[in-house]
Amino acid sequence: MFKAQLDPNRPSEALPTIGILGAGKVGTVLARLLIGSGYRVLISGSGAPSKIDLIIDVLVPGATTGTSAEVAAAADVVILALPLGKALPLGARETLPLDELRGKLVIDAMNYWWEIDGVRDDLNDPTVATSELVQRLLSDSHVVKAFNHMGYHDLDEGPRPTGAPGRRGIGIAGDDDADLAAAAALVDAAGFDPVRVGTLHESFLLQPGSELFGANFPADEVRAAAARFPTTERGLELAAQRAENDRTVPADTVRV
């Protein structure tokens, strides 16, 4: 496995503690990569930590398990790697530890899959990117979209040191430069070139149905795909759906 070369002048305790909510394929791969780069990683599953202790010991040696609230409280940066429908459930039920996530950088690595999340018009709305919905829920957190568009096999097998030939790119989207810089550092530490592709609203181009979703491109190809997204079939489809929505929404309706 790729292992980043840490800056010898930067003590490991200076690295932020990473919390990962979700102990599935993406969550465990990211945990391994970040532990390999010197980060302390905490991880939670969907139930009691004892349910995943053995799995984590085998798949992610060095990671510490805890409840979602414990992981979020102890982490400096939290990665959401659970089913989107669980993070954004229907009704008033809350599944994310909102208080513990307050004020923290939250990296949204989730995608909408109707087979898992159920048919959800709210999660398939052409006018609102799913990361915008996550940011609305986590109104006191700093959300950046990252790590969602590359398959977990490529995440696991593709990392390379900074500057290595053939290094792959991962798109990141967000609304704040400092948040994007912090997320970019994690993408780089995981073994990929971070590529800024736009705002949270523009993170549509990282979602299922886009050219970049499932792609395993070098950074320059990620940039090129992001730039041409508005002219692609999916980009044009979203633009047409938004235009139709604008025509059908009454002029005095307050948008949120």
Sequence and secondary structure as in RCSB ss.txt:
>XXXX:A:sequence
MFKAQLDPNRPSEALPTIGILGAGKVGTVLARLLIGSGYRVLISGSGAPSKIDLIIDVLVPGATTGTSAEVAAAA
DVVILALPLGKALPLGARETLPLDELRGKLVIDAMNYWWEIDGVRDDLNDPTVATSELVQRLLSDSHVVKAFNHM
GYHDLDEGPRPTGAPGRRGIGIAGDDDADLAAAAALVDAAGFDPVRVGTLHESFLLQPGSELFGANFPADEVRAA
AARFPTTERGLELAAQRAENDRTVPADTVRV
>XXXX:A:secstr
       TTS GGGS  EEEE  SHHHHHHHHHHHHTT  EEEE SS GGGTHHHHHHHSTT EE  HHHHHHH 
SEEEE S HHHHS STT   S HHHHTTSEEEE     HHHH   GGGG TTS HHHHHHHHTTTSEEEE S SS
 HHHHHH    TT TT BEEEEEES HHHHHHHHHHHHHHTSEEEEEE SGGGGGGSTTSSSTT   BHHHHHHH
HHHGGGSHHHHHHHHHHHHHHHHS TT    
